Amino acid sequence: QMLERIKNSVESAMKPLEEAIQKKNTDEISQHGLVLLDEAKEMLSDWLDTKHGSQVTDNSIFTQLPKFWEEEFHNDMADLNVLSPDVLTRVSEYVPEIVAFVERIVANGYGYVSNGSVYFDTVKFDASEKHSYAKLVPEAVGDQKALQEGEGDLSISSRSEEH
């Protein structure tokens, strides 16, 4: 569904660009070209990453953008008179620990891999005498409607793919 949406957006953005090219209107070509690039960025970024990602040698590109948005966030908080944190933790600084933690969850049988992602097996976890999935909201134990609202189709359809 998402790929279909991207494809339709790209095709819609191509039409005005093609018309501008036929009219040889350079201003419109530039304008519509930027729109096309914007609509195709998800598709292009995946392709470029696959084709040329291993050639990236300047890893600063992976820190510059997050630092920019982090600074914007802190400026917004300051504008709202929110105190700065005493300690700032960035998830990107803990990736090896997170990977090891997720691997332990899968090894313990409480997670599984499906379509290149790891999912938490809430049914198996809840069935364990040692654990309760609804620990933070005890009144939600066994409430499938609440589970469906919180996790959507992932709580049902992904499990069926595993079996």
RAURHU-V702249 format. One record per pair of residues at least 6 apart in sequence whose C-alpha atoms are under 7 Angstrom apart, sorted by the first residue. I is the first residue (numbers start at 1). J is the second residue. D is the distance in whole Angstrom. If there is no record, write none. Layout:
# RAURHU-V702249
i=I j=J d=D
i=I j=J d=D
This chain:
# RAURHU-V702249
i=9 j=39 d=6
i=10 j=36 d=6
i=10 j=39 d=6
i=10 j=40 d=6
i=13 j=35 d=6
i=13 j=36 d=5
i=14 j=36 d=6
i=16 j=32 d=6
i=17 j=29 d=6
i=17 j=32 d=5
i=17 j=33 d=6
i=20 j=28 d=6
i=20 j=29 d=5
i=21 j=29 d=6
i=105 j=111 d=6
i=106 j=112 d=6
i=110 j=120 d=6
i=110 j=121 d=5
i=110 j=124 d=6
i=110 j=125 d=6
i=111 j=118 d=7
i=111 j=119 d=5
i=111 j=120 d=4
i=111 j=121 d=5
i=112 j=118 d=6
i=112 j=119 d=5
i=112 j=120 d=7
i=113 j=119 d=6
i=114 j=158 d=7
i=114 j=162 d=7
i=122 j=133 d=7
i=125 j=131 d=6
i=125 j=133 d=7
i=126 j=132 d=5
i=126 j=133 d=5
i=134 j=140 d=6
i=134 j=141 d=5
i=140 j=146 d=7
i=148 j=155 d=7
